[in-house]
Amino acid sequence: MSILVTGGAGYIGSHMVYALTDAGRDVVVLDNLSTGARGLVSDAARFVEGDAGNVALVTGLIAKHGVETIIHFAGSIVVPDSVADPLAYYANNTVVARSLIEAAVKGGVKNFIFSSTATVYAGESADPLSETLPTGPVSPYGRSKLMTEWMLEDCARAYDFRYVALRYFNVAGADAKGRTGQSSPRATHLIKRASQVALGRVAHLDIFGTDYPTADGTGVRDYIHVSDLVDAHARALDYLREGGPAAVMNCGYGHGASVRDVIASMERVTGRPLPVKEGPRRAGDPPWLVADARKVRDVLGWRPQHDDLDKIVRSAYAWEQRLNSVGHN
Ligand code: UD1
């Protein structure tokens, strides 16, 4: 019995694959290497280069390796890019997910874990967002993911199939053993960009919007360490195997940090001022996204181990320093 991880050569997926192989699990990674890197995949996993939306390929892998769970990380993740090219996002997120779910159902895979997003919420208030709130994504990215949640919900009703959709808040940081981390030189994540600036690889950090209705005028996000996020997936896997019903859960810490808070944290970590440039808002960005994280704690027994912004920033910065030396950049 094995676990199929799509996008297992990507940032979060590669951390998941290490966690699974460290625990002795049998893992098949499916990744088309469009943004992922082969070198980030644990040697203890089988690697297949290909598309998660290729039904024939996926049903073949399910049969060949006795896949019992699919963890679906593959997808496009940059909010402003989705505003500029929505069709690409609906193709690569929604359409691919539909094909993958079809392959799962056809192949008899009963458990499915899906990387959803906090951007399914509108993010117009400072209150923590509970899963019971109405959704209202403001970007095509958020919509492309919400449509996948709906497909999963319908399929769990219609077929012998259960899923957990984890709505990620803002994931950052890297593997404590330095084996993997956020490796795309074109990454747009705030903490990644701030690390590149701190190392002098990028001249300054743009602050996208200083006129939000937040305490200091900059966007507020709930930053969560990738290792805590991976632990939520490991628990979701056990939950589904033990027969838990289909569920949607937020993954965040329940408190927010502004762009300026992140800059201050990076300055504490490096002991140096960070060059910044204030600019206009970025398309598709909500002002606040902070999780109400009670459900994931209650249902999965999740207890985060890295709930500290400086710790997350230090971890991301350490990986960025290492990145040149391991040749992923
Ligand atoms: C991120 C994820 C998305 C996830 C979502 C959940 C990426 C690329 N996207 O989106 O997949 O679903 O979190 O909340 O990781 N900012 C700056 N300057 C920068 C970069 C960002 O000011 O150079 C600001 C943004 O305007 C925003 C905040 O920092 O207010 C976070 O932005 P970013 O790290 O890009 O993540 P999200 O767009 O929130």
Boltz pocket constraint, residues with backbone or C-beta under 6 A from the ligand:
constraints:
  - pocket:
      binder: B
      contacts: [[A, 76], [A, 77], [A, 78], [A, 79], [A, 116], [A, 117], [A, 118], [A, 119], [A, 168], [A, 169], [A, 170], [A, 171], [A, 188], [A, 189], [A, 190], [A, 191], [A, 193], [A, 205], [A, 206], [A, 207], [A, 208], [A, 209], [A, 218], [A, 219], [A, 220], [A, 221], [A, 259], [A, 282], [A, 285], [A, 286], [A, 287], [A, 289]]
      max_distance: 6.0
